[in-house]
């Protein structure tokens, strides 16, 4: 979904174990994402430059979140 300017919200159905490097990078209109239970890994730059991201739900099963996963996202991003 890298660079998809029309993506506004993401909900996952089924099993997702990882969000890989730069998966949603540059999705400038993405506002909300709910990550599924069972997610273990969020890669480097996964949500970089998601300038309008307001809210993200990260499940407790997530063991690894790379340092730059949320680089250049809003300071008021709500991480639940």
Buried (B, 14 or more C-beta within 10 A) or exposed (E): EEEBEEBEEBEBEEEBEBBEBBBBBBBBBBBBBBBBEEBEBBBBBBBBBBEBBBBBEBEEEBEEBBEBBBBBBEEEBEEE
